[in-house]
């Protein structure tokens, strides 16, 4: 079973030039070669996603706030 964690992250958004919060989903994944588990960022939700031009500038459609979010929700 895949475990998921949700995390709210706030950073300066270059589109609004203000602090913007987004919600990020993380998958819990095994770390190869160890018995520990880590996290991988999955999707995000932003209230300005439909109007923001920044995801179009990234080849994977990611926003700058998402890119600045930590690699794990902990």
Backbone as ProteinMPNN parsed JSONL, in Angstrom:
{"seq_chain_A": "XXXXXXXXXXXXXXXXXXXXXXXXXXXXXXXXXXXXXXXXXXXXXXXXXXXXXXXXXXXXXXXXXXXXXXXXXX", "coords_chain_A": {"N_chain_A": [[0.84, -1.18, 0.0], [0.543, 2.215, -0.824], [1.696, 4.942, 0.948], [0.684, 8.225, 1.743], [1.452, 11.63, 2.373], [0.361, 14.847, 3.37], [1.218, 18.24, 3.078], [1.411, 21.605, 4.048], [2.874, 24.325, 2.571], [4.557, 27.426, 2.687], [5.763, 30.191, 0.903], [7.551, 32.862, -0.785], [5.818, 33.955, -3.544], [6.594, 34.417, -6.881], [4.786, 35.336, -8.747], [2.664, 36.719, -7.459], [4.156, 38.212, -5.765], [4.019, 37.99, -3.039], [3.591, 36.261, 0.128], [2.677, 32.961, -0.383], [0.629, 30.147, 0.104], [0.748, 26.685, -0.544], [-0.576, 23.408, -1.065], [0.969, 20.326, -0.707], [1.379, 17.027, -1.883], [2.976, 14.138, -0.737], [4.659, 11.099, -1.466], [5.372, 8.22, 0.422], [8.283, 6.438, 0.282], [10.404, 3.54, -0.179], [13.891, 3.666, 0.621], [16.433, 2.901, -1.458], [18.655, 0.237, -0.807], [18.655, 0.541, 1.913], [16.955, 0.149, 5.085], [15.233, 2.099, 5.671], [12.641, 4.589, 5.098], [11.77, 7.122, 2.757], [10.644, 10.272, 1.379], [8.875, 11.46, -1.495], [8.145, 14.243, -3.461], [4.947, 14.803, -4.816], [2.154, 15.796, -6.19], [0.732, 19.157, -6.288], [-1.357, 21.751, -4.925], [-2.598, 24.855, -5.695], [-4.205, 27.933, -5.142], [-4.0, 29.801, -7.171], [-3.304, 28.548, -9.464], [-4.551, 28.306, -12.034], [-4.282, 30.805, -13.229], [-1.654, 31.587, -13.02], [1.45, 32.251, -14.618], [3.874, 30.912, -14.301], [4.079, 27.965, -14.069], [3.959, 27.216, -16.774], [6.416, 27.875, -17.71], [8.152, 26.032, -16.766], [9.492, 22.883, -17.59], [8.146, 20.693, -16.561], [5.815, 21.712, -15.539], [5.788, 22.857, -12.986], [5.438, 24.953, -10.093], [7.228, 27.851, -8.745], [7.046, 28.031, -5.922], [6.418, 25.411, -5.189], [8.775, 24.184, -6.111], [10.597, 25.198, -4.269], [9.85, 23.966, -1.961], [10.411, 21.705, 0.821], [12.141, 18.519, 0.533], [10.954, 16.528, 1.988], [8.031, 16.079, 4.073], [8.536, 16.299, 6.747]], "CA_chain_A": [[0.0, 0.0, 0.0], [1.294, 3.47, -0.907], [1.313, 5.92, 1.96], [0.791, 9.595, 1.276], [1.409, 12.673, 3.399], [0.037, 16.157, 2.828], [1.966, 19.269, 3.788], [1.15, 22.973, 3.604], [4.134, 25.05, 2.5], [4.402, 28.844, 2.367], [6.981, 30.844, 0.436], [7.257, 34.019, -1.614], [5.396, 33.613, -4.899], [7.034, 35.469, -7.8], [3.642, 35.833, -9.511], [1.946, 37.707, -6.654], [5.161, 38.904, -4.962], [3.564, 37.905, -1.65], [3.659, 34.902, 0.668], [1.602, 32.126, -0.904], [0.621, 28.782, 0.626], [0.273, 25.612, -1.418], [-0.672, 22.102, -0.416], [1.779, 19.371, -1.451], [1.248, 15.611, -1.535], [4.233, 13.387, -0.765], [4.592, 9.65, -1.365], [6.388, 7.593, 1.268], [8.919, 5.433, -0.573], [11.591, 2.904, 0.412], [15.18, 4.16, 0.144], [17.152, 1.737, -1.968], [19.864, -0.143, -0.105], [18.502, 0.741, 3.359], [15.667, -0.295, 5.621], [14.446, 3.293, 5.986], [11.772, 5.107, 4.054], [11.879, 8.551, 2.513], [9.478, 10.876, 0.74], [9.038, 12.069, -2.815], [7.071, 15.193, -3.75], [4.057, 14.371, -5.891], [1.383, 16.884, -6.773], [0.484, 20.304, -5.425], [-2.58, 22.499, -5.173], [-2.427, 26.282, -5.455], [-5.42, 28.632, -5.549], [-3.733, 30.649, -8.336], [-2.738, 27.681, -10.508], [-5.153, 28.535, -13.358], [-3.893, 32.084, -13.81], [-0.216, 31.814, -12.853], [2.216, 31.906, -15.82], [5.135, 30.238, -14.003], [4.15, 26.537, -14.426], [4.188, 27.049, -18.214], [7.838, 28.107, -17.971], [8.889, 24.859, -16.296], [9.184, 21.781, -18.504], [7.244, 19.737, -15.908], [4.618, 22.419, -15.072], [5.869, 23.083, -11.539], [5.504, 26.361, -9.692], [8.408, 28.155, -7.943], [6.815, 27.721, -4.502], [6.565, 23.948, -5.127], [10.192, 23.852, -6.276], [11.299, 25.584, -3.045], [9.367, 23.167, -0.831], [11.377, 20.687, 1.256], [12.04, 17.195, -0.096], [10.067, 15.682, 2.791], [7.114, 16.892, 4.863], [8.954, 16.303, 8.158]], "C_chain_A": [[0.892, 1.253, 0.0], [0.763, 4.436, 0.152], [1.58, 7.311, 1.422], [0.732, 10.539, 2.46], [1.104, 13.992, 2.697], [0.679, 17.215, 3.709], [1.617, 20.627, 3.201], [2.469, 23.742, 3.695], [3.874, 26.483, 2.05], [5.756, 29.431, 1.993], [6.574, 32.065, -0.391], [6.96, 33.546, -3.04], [5.838, 34.739, -5.835], [5.895, 36.053, -8.634], [2.919, 36.947, -8.753], [2.893, 38.607, -5.862], [4.732, 39.011, -3.496], [3.787, 36.477, -1.174], [2.435, 34.13, 0.193], [1.736, 30.722, -0.333], [0.081, 27.825, -0.427], [0.22, 24.327, -0.605], [0.046, 21.093, -1.299], [1.514, 17.96, -0.944], [2.611, 14.954, -1.713], [3.909, 11.903, -0.711], [5.683, 9.193, -0.417], [6.958, 6.433, 0.459], [10.099, 4.787, 0.152], [12.857, 3.508, -0.198], [16.018, 2.955, -0.215], [18.444, 1.484, -1.189], [19.802, 0.068, 1.403], [17.158, 0.178, 3.803], [14.764, 0.892, 5.955], [13.567, 3.693, 4.807], [11.968, 6.609, 3.946], [10.602, 9.06, 1.862], [9.857, 11.409, -0.626], [7.855, 12.998, -3.044], [6.256, 14.682, -4.934], [3.373, 15.599, -6.489], [1.229, 18.041, -5.783], [-0.818, 20.977, -5.834], [-2.349, 23.946, -4.768], [-3.696, 26.997, -5.924], [-5.232, 29.501, -6.8], [-3.231, 29.857, -9.544], [-3.277, 28.002, -11.913], [-4.701, 29.835, -14.015], [-2.383, 32.348, -13.783], [0.553, 31.394, -14.109], [3.459, 31.04, -15.546], [5.154, 28.743, -14.319], [4.396, 26.299, -15.922], [5.667, 27.203, -18.572], [8.716, 26.932, -17.551], [8.514, 23.672, -17.18], [8.252, 20.738, -17.896], [5.999, 20.407, -15.324], [4.608, 22.703, -13.589], [5.969, 24.585, -11.236], [6.746, 26.601, -8.821], [8.241, 27.845, -6.45], [6.965, 26.207, -4.293], [8.04, 23.552, -5.21], [11.008, 24.193, -5.03], [10.885, 24.769, -1.823], [10.39, 22.105, -0.455], [11.104, 19.323, 0.582], [11.16, 16.227, 0.704], [9.193, 16.576, 3.678], [7.513, 17.01, 6.344], [9.851, 17.461, 8.48]], "O_chain_A": [[1.872, 1.326, 0.741], [-0.435, 4.707, 0.238], [2.572, 7.547, 0.733], [0.036, 10.272, 3.44], [1.538, 14.221, 1.568], [0.683, 17.099, 4.935], [1.537, 20.775, 1.981], [3.095, 23.803, 4.753], [3.074, 26.726, 1.147], [6.759, 29.203, 2.669], [5.391, 32.273, -0.661], [7.753, 32.831, -3.652], [5.493, 35.898, -5.605], [6.027, 37.153, -9.172], [2.599, 37.989, -9.325], [2.478, 39.644, -5.346], [5.039, 39.987, -2.81], [4.127, 35.593, -1.96], [1.302, 34.585, 0.347], [2.834, 30.168, -0.292], [-0.904, 28.112, -1.107], [0.894, 24.191, 0.415], [-0.227, 21.005, -2.496], [1.436, 17.724, 0.262], [3.305, 15.183, -2.704], [2.996, 11.488, 0.003], [6.796, 9.719, -0.447], [6.222, 5.556, 0.007], [10.724, 5.419, 1.003], [12.891, 3.823, -1.387], [16.28, 2.092, 0.623], [19.224, 2.404, -0.945], [20.78, -0.193, 2.104], [16.333, -0.216, 2.979], [13.658, 0.71, 6.464], [13.727, 3.208, 3.687], [12.291, 7.279, 4.927], [9.599, 8.349, 1.806], [11.008, 11.762, -0.878], [6.703, 12.607, -2.851], [6.805, 14.193, -5.921], [4.002, 16.355, -7.23], [1.552, 17.915, -4.602], [-1.31, 20.792, -6.947], [-1.952, 24.229, -3.638], [-4.209, 26.69, -7.0], [-6.218, 29.894, -7.424], [-2.785, 30.441, -10.531], [-2.517, 27.968, -12.881], [-4.737, 29.949, -15.24], [-1.903, 33.252, -14.467], [0.335, 30.295, -14.619], [4.035, 30.49, -16.484], [6.177, 28.264, -14.81], [4.983, 25.282, -16.293], [6.113, 26.719, -19.612], [9.882, 26.85, -17.935], [7.337, 23.478, -17.485], [7.628, 19.972, -18.631], [5.199, 19.735, -14.673], [3.54, 22.785, -12.983], [6.51, 25.364, -12.021], [7.264, 25.659, -8.221], [9.199, 27.439, -5.792], [7.578, 25.777, -3.316], [8.497, 22.684, -4.465], [12.016, 23.539, -4.763], [11.508, 24.874, -0.766], [11.154, 21.649, -1.306], [9.993, 19.037, 0.134], [10.679, 15.23, 0.165], [9.578, 17.701, 3.996], [6.882, 17.749, 7.099], [10.287, 17.604, 9.623]]}, "name": "protein", "num_of_chains": 1, "seq": "XXXXXXXXXXXXXXXXXXXXXXXXXXXXXXXXXXXXXXXXXXXXXXXXXXXXXXXXXXXXXXXXXXXXXXXXXX"}
